[in-house]
Every structure is written in structure tokens, then in C-alpha cells.
Amino acid sequence: MAARRRILLILIRHVQNVQVEVEPFRRPDWEPLPYEGCVNVEGRVLLWDETLGLALLRFGEHATIHEHPGENDTVVFCLEGSGWTSVADEAAELRAGERVVWPAGVGHRLWTEATTMTTLMYERLA
């Protein structure tokens, strides 16, 4: 019982010393993706450092990101609309509220047909 109380007091002291740190972040404008084979896709990089990449991608109708293997594991969350994704030549529809995982080194692609789509891309950098 005494050991539990000591642990609880240590945790309370630790929590009491925590300070809230609110920092601004860069809010970039939407820009066309600058890669060959990307058509009608705009992006906003929210964060890119040595451990994490976060970007919003906005797809117009008949938009595409060419098939390519990524250097890192990536998770793509469909926030609005719908489109398509492929991983290792297997295609599937991707709708708002769904996500897809792209393993590092495996070819993947995102595209829309007669719809639009907004996604959040989370990349765990090696």
C-alpha cells in the first residue's frame, strides 16, 4: 500500500510540472504536386522532420498520383470524398472514413475518377 502511494505521489508531482506548450506551425497554401505523373492533385505539407511527415492531399476529378514505391511506411486517411488506391497492383476503392497502409518499398498509387477526394498522409520516416 505504501509503495502504491509513493508511485501515485511521484506521478502527481510529474504531472504538476508539465507545462502546456502551444507553438505556431507553417500553414502553407495548396500547391500542385511537383512530381512527374501527378495530375490534378494539390498538397499542403503540414510537418516534415526527421521522424514524421504529415501532408494534406486534395484530388480533383480524374486526378492521379503515379504508381511508385515509397521509402517509408505510409498511412493515408481519406477525410472527404472517395477515390481509388492500389498497393502492389491490387486496387481498392477508398472512401471518407477509411485508411490504407502502404509498406515501404512497395508500389502504390492514389487516383480519382468522377469524384474528388481529400486525404491526410502520415509517413513514418526512417
Backbone as CSV, one residue per row, in Angstrom:
resi,resn,N_x,N_y,N_z,CA_x,CA_y,CA_z,C_x,C_y,C_z
1,MET,0.817,-1.192,0.000,0.000,0.000,0.000,0.861,1.257,0.000
2,ALA,1.901,1.275,0.804,2.785,2.445,0.873,3.505,2.647,-0.460
3,ALA,3.880,1.557,-1.114,4.566,1.654,-2.410,3.636,2.267,-3.460
4,ARG,2.382,1.857,-3.443,1.404,2.438,-4.378,1.247,3.937,-4.144
5,ARG,1.193,4.308,-2.889,1.024,5.731,-2.563,2.230,6.535,-3.037
6,ARG,3.437,6.001,-2.848,4.657,6.685,-3.308,4.638,6.857,-4.825
7,ILE,4.241,5.810,-5.538,4.174,5.887,-7.006,3.151,6.925,-7.425
8,LEU,1.998,6.932,-6.765,0.958,7.913,-7.084,1.455,9.333,-6.835
9,LEU,2.152,9.575,-5.733,2.685,10.909,-5.437,3.720,11.338,-6.475
10,ILE,4.557,10.406,-6.905,5.554,10.716,-7.935,4.853,11.106,-9.231
11,LEU,3.830,10.353,-9.619,3.090,10.668,-10.840,2.397,12.027,-10.743
12,ILE,1.790,12.320,-9.597,1.125,13.616,-9.417,2.138,14.745,-9.522
13,ARG,3.284,14.606,-8.891,4.316,15.645,-8.982,4.778,15.831,-10.425
14,HIS,4.938,14.717,-11.123,5.372,14.802,-12.518,4.336,15.552,-13.354
15,VAL,3.069,15.198,-13.193,2.009,15.835,-13.960,1.909,17.317,-13.612
16,GLN,2.096,17.661,-12.363,2.002,19.054,-11.953,3.111,19.905,-12.566
17,ASN,4.230,19.298,-12.941,5.348,20.032,-13.524,5.254,20.163,-15.040
18,VAL,4.242,19.573,-15.626,4.080,19.627,-17.069,3.534,20.997,-17.466
19,GLN,4.142,21.591,-18.464,3.677,22.872,-18.968,3.096,22.680,-20.364
20,VAL,2.040,23.393,-20.628,1.427,23.344,-21.944,2.263,24.197,-22.888
21,GLU,2.669,23.601,-24.002,3.451,24.331,-24.986,2.653,24.430,-26.277
22,VAL,2.217,25.614,-26.612,1.484,25.865,-27.839,2.417,26.608,-28.774
23,GLU,2.606,26.040,-29.961,3.530,26.632,-30.921,2.836,26.819,-32.262
24,PRO,3.176,27.866,-32.977,2.620,28.022,-34.321,3.257,27.011,-35.270
25,PHE,2.562,26.710,-36.328,3.138,25.877,-37.374,2.871,26.529,-38.713
26,ARG,3.693,26.174,-39.662,3.575,26.731,-41.004,2.261,26.281,-41.626
27,ARG,1.497,27.216,-42.156,0.229,26.902,-42.824,0.380,27.207,-44.302
28,PRO,0.924,26.280,-45.040,1.187,26.537,-46.457,-0.091,26.606,-47.280
29,ASP,0.027,27.237,-48.430,-1.074,27.262,-49.388,-1.130,25.922,-50.112
30,TRP,-2.278,25.641,-50.704,-2.395,24.471,-51.569,-1.520,24.709,-52.796
31,GLU,-0.707,23.706,-53.155,0.165,23.808,-54.324,0.081,22.516,-55.118
32,PRO,0.148,22.596,-56.448,0.168,21.359,-57.247,1.372,20.503,-56.850
33,LEU,1.172,19.193,-56.810,2.306,18.317,-56.504,3.333,18.430,-57.623
34,PRO,4.608,18.601,-57.271,5.632,18.888,-58.275,6.285,17.645,-58.886
35,TYR,5.577,16.532,-58.943,6.176,15.300,-59.443,5.592,14.930,-60.802
36,GLU,6.456,14.453,-61.666,6.004,13.982,-62.970,5.028,12.835,-62.760
37,GLY,3.936,12.847,-63.484,2.935,11.795,-63.352,1.826,12.131,-62.374
38,CYS,1.942,13.256,-61.664,0.875,13.710,-60.764,0.001,14.700,-61.525
39,VAL,-1.283,14.413,-61.602,-2.207,15.237,-62.375,-3.379,15.645,-61.495
40,ASN,-3.657,16.950,-61.433,-4.824,17.492,-60.747,-4.839,17.173,-59.249
41,VAL,-3.646,17.151,-58.619,-3.525,16.902,-57.181,-2.774,18.068,-56.555
42,GLU,-3.347,18.628,-55.486,-2.700,19.696,-54.735,-2.359,19.183,-53.340
43,GLY,-1.298,19.736,-52.757,-0.883,19.305,-51.439,-0.545,20.460,-50.523
44,ARG,-0.602,20.178,-49.227,-0.172,21.100,-48.178,0.649,20.292,-47.188
45,VAL,1.946,20.547,-47.114,2.801,19.852,-46.150,2.651,20.557,-44.808
46,LEU,2.125,19.842,-43.825,1.909,20.415,-42.501,3.135,20.269,-41.609
47,LEU,3.827,19.134,-41.732,5.006,18.858,-40.909,5.885,17.862,-41.626
48,TRP,7.164,18.153,-41.666,8.119,17.202,-42.237,9.430,17.385,-41.494
49,ASP,9.740,16.441,-40.603,11.017,16.497,-39.888,11.698,15.145,-39.975
50,GLU,12.650,14.872,-39.110,13.422,13.632,-39.235,12.647,12.374,-38.860
51,THR,11.477,12.503,-38.223,10.735,11.324,-37.790,9.334,11.195,-38.377
52,LEU,8.789,12.297,-38.873,7.375,12.291,-39.226,7.090,13.212,-40.401
53,GLY,6.239,12.752,-41.299,5.746,13.593,-42.381,4.226,13.603,-42.355
54,LEU,3.631,14.798,-42.413,2.183,14.960,-42.458,1.832,15.895,-43.605
55,ALA,0.931,15.457,-44.472,0.531,16.305,-45.593,-0.928,16.050,-45.934
56,LEU,-1.609,17.124,-46.311,-2.956,17.017,-46.858,-2.847,16.964,-48.372
57,LEU,-3.623,16.101,-49.001,-3.656,15.998,-50.456,-5.094,16.176,-50.912
58,ARG,-5.287,17.017,-51.926,-6.623,17.293,-52.459,-6.647,16.873,-53.931
59,PHE,-7.541,15.948,-54.250,-7.658,15.386,-55.589,-8.892,15.954,-56.272
60,GLY,-8.719,16.522,-57.460,-9.851,16.913,-58.281,-10.385,15.683,-58.999
61,GLU,-11.377,15.873,-59.853,-11.865,14.760,-60.666,-10.773,14.325,-61.636
62,HIS,-10.681,13.036,-61.873,-9.713,12.441,-62.811,-8.278,12.832,-62.445
63,ALA,-8.001,12.816,-61.153,-6.666,13.147,-60.647,-5.886,11.863,-60.394
64,THR,-4.563,11.962,-60.381,-3.752,10.776,-60.117,-2.390,11.141,-59.549
65,ILE,-1.919,10.271,-58.698,-0.514,10.242,-58.289,0.016,8.953,-58.891
66,HIS,1.036,9.063,-59.706,1.583,7.909,-60.413,2.009,6.803,-59.444
67,GLU,2.046,5.592,-59.941,2.494,4.476,-59.111,3.986,4.599,-58.857
68,HIS,4.364,4.419,-57.602,5.773,4.495,-57.201,5.938,3.808,-55.850
69,PRO,7.125,3.273,-55.565,7.382,2.733,-54.226,7.835,3.874,-53.314
70,GLY,7.398,3.866,-52.082,7.831,4.875,-51.119,9.018,4.377,-50.312
71,GLU,9.762,5.314,-49.779,10.921,4.957,-48.957,10.525,4.544,-47.546
72,ASN,9.327,4.960,-47.104,8.895,4.731,-45.725,7.480,4.166,-45.688
73,ASP,7.126,3.540,-44.557,5.743,3.128,-44.345,4.880,4.386,-44.329
74,THR,3.722,4.308,-44.963,2.833,5.461,-45.071,1.399,5.021,-44.813
75,VAL,0.652,5.850,-44.091,-0.776,5.613,-43.882,-1.508,6.799,-44.499
76,VAL,-2.521,6.517,-45.326,-3.313,7.558,-45.961,-4.741,7.444,-45.442
77,PHE,-5.240,8.547,-44.876,-6.593,8.624,-44.340,-7.447,9.424,-45.319
78,CYS,-8.550,8.853,-45.781,-9.470,9.585,-46.648,-10.404,10.395,-45.754
79,LEU,-10.290,11.714,-45.838,-11.077,12.599,-44.987,-12.412,12.974,-45.615
80,GLU,-12.406,13.196,-46.930,-13.618,13.602,-47.652,-13.623,12.971,-49.034
81,GLY,-14.816,12.693,-49.522,-14.941,12.175,-50.881,-14.551,10.716,-50.992
82,SER,-14.138,10.340,-52.196,-13.715,8.960,-52.437,-12.828,8.911,-53.671
83,GLY,-12.088,7.847,-53.755,-11.203,7.622,-54.884,-10.756,6.178,-54.872
84,TRP,-9.573,5.962,-55.388,-9.031,4.610,-55.525,-7.591,4.598,-55.062
85,THR,-7.153,3.424,-54.612,-5.761,3.220,-54.261,-5.339,1.855,-54.777
86,SER,-4.059,1.731,-55.021,-3.518,0.401,-55.337,-2.252,0.216,-54.520
87,VAL,-2.043,-1.025,-54.112,-0.837,-1.421,-53.381,-0.387,-2.727,-54.004
88,ALA,0.816,-2.734,-54.546,1.361,-3.946,-55.177,0.392,-4.482,-56.240
89,ASP,-0.140,-3.597,-57.077,-1.026,-3.946,-58.186,-2.409,-4.428,-57.771
90,GLU,-2.768,-4.329,-56.493,-4.114,-4.679,-56.050,-4.868,-3.382,-55.779
91,ALA,-5.965,-3.145,-56.489,-6.714,-1.892,-56.386,-7.935,-2.059,-55.484
92,ALA,-8.291,-0.937,-54.812,-9.477,-0.922,-53.957,-10.010,0.500,-53.888
93,GLU,-11.326,0.625,-53.707,-11.915,1.944,-53.514,-11.550,2.437,-52.117
94,LEU,-11.345,3.741,-51.988,-11.017,4.375,-50.716,-12.043,5.478,-50.478
95,ARG,-12.806,5.376,-49.374,-13.886,6.322,-49.096,-13.605,7.089,-47.807
96,ALA,-14.301,8.231,-47.637,-14.167,9.017,-46.409,-14.371,8.113,-45.197
97,GLY,-13.474,8.251,-44.221,-13.537,7.420,-43.021,-12.737,6.138,-43.127
98,GLU,-12.062,5.920,-44.251,-11.236,4.724,-44.427,-9.770,5.127,-44.576
99,ARG,-8.899,4.158,-44.328,-7.459,4.402,-44.475,-6.820,3.229,-45.198
100,VAL,-5.637,3.498,-45.726,-4.863,2.451,-46.383,-3.419,2.579,-45.913
101,VAL,-2.743,1.448,-45.778,-1.335,1.422,-45.372,-0.502,1.006,-46.567
102,TRP,0.530,1.804,-46.834,1.468,1.483,-47.896,2.799,1.109,-47.258
103,PRO,3.215,-0.154,-47.352,4.519,-0.541,-46.795,5.669,0.066,-47.603
104,ALA,6.757,0.336,-46.929,7.947,0.877,-47.586,8.405,-0.063,-48.697
105,GLY,8.811,0.517,-49.816,9.369,-0.257,-50.914,8.358,-0.935,-51.824
106,VAL,7.071,-0.807,-51.532,6.019,-1.455,-52.329,5.330,-0.391,-53.181
107,GLY,5.147,-0.664,-54.459,4.485,0.278,-55.352,3.064,0.581,-54.903
108,HIS,2.693,1.848,-54.961,1.344,2.269,-54.562,0.920,3.468,-55.398
109,ARG,-0.390,3.724,-55.371,-0.937,4.800,-56.200,-2.255,5.275,-55.596
110,LEU,-2.621,6.532,-55.831,-3.921,7.100,-55.473,-4.490,7.795,-56.693
111,TRP,-5.824,7.711,-56.894,-6.434,8.416,-58.011,-7.936,8.559,-57.799
112,THR,-8.519,9.453,-58.565,-9.972,9.609,-58.589,-10.443,9.438,-60.022
113,GLU,-11.714,9.160,-60.153,-12.321,9.097,-61.479,-13.290,10.269,-61.579
114,ALA,-14.575,10.068,-61.387,-15.544,11.167,-61.493,-15.873,11.752,-60.119
115,THR,-14.964,11.622,-59.152,-15.174,12.121,-57.790,-13.993,13.000,-57.384
116,THR,-14.114,13.631,-56.230,-12.998,14.357,-55.624,-12.671,13.682,-54.294
117,MET,-11.500,13.990,-53.742,-11.085,13.340,-52.509,-10.059,14.222,-51.798
118,THR,-10.145,14.254,-50.472,-9.126,14.904,-49.642,-8.577,13.863,-48.682
119,THR,-7.251,13.784,-48.585,-6.616,12.786,-47.732,-5.593,13.439,-46.805
120,LEU,-5.299,12.746,-45.732,-4.198,13.090,-44.840,-3.179,11.973,-44.958
121,MET,-1.945,12.323,-45.305,-0.887,11.337,-45.454,0.045,11.428,-44.245
122,TYR,0.257,10.295,-43.603,1.131,10.184,-42.438,2.278,9.266,-42.812
123,GLU,3.471,9.785,-42.827,4.642,8.999,-43.225,5.615,8.902,-42.057
124,ARG,5.901,7.665,-41.657,6.883,7.432,-40.587,8.254,7.372,-41.215
125,LEU,9.041,8.396,-40.983,10.338,8.495,-41.640,11.358,7.592,-40.959
126,ALA,12.184,6.962,-41.779,13.204,6.045,-41.249,14.349,6.788,-40.621
